[in-house]
Amino acid sequence: MKDPVKLRNRAALIALSVILVLRITYEFVQSMVLIYLIVAVLVAFIIYFLIIWSCPYCKKGLPIATGDYCPFCGKRIHYSDNDDADSNQQ
């Protein structure tokens, strides 16, 4: 299963990097097209965030600040690399 926490973090890093580059470029070019691109990237990230930020088991949307377990079904939603390595060795 895909880890929604890792997907969210990668998407946030990519979106913030693109927005930062566009913002720096806007300082030199002063084009409204760059402002529209910044808004489009931000909206795309929000939509992507809403789509992937759900429990992989019960498919219910997760709250923004959540722990390692789904508050609805109680299953673990965040997979750590150490847990995967431990389970393969047993």
Secondary structure, DSSP 8 states (H G I E B T S, - for coil): ---HHHHHHHHHHHHHHHHHHHHHHHHHH--HHHHHHHHHHHHHHHHHHHHH-B-TTT--B--SS--SB-TTT--B----HHHHHHHHH-
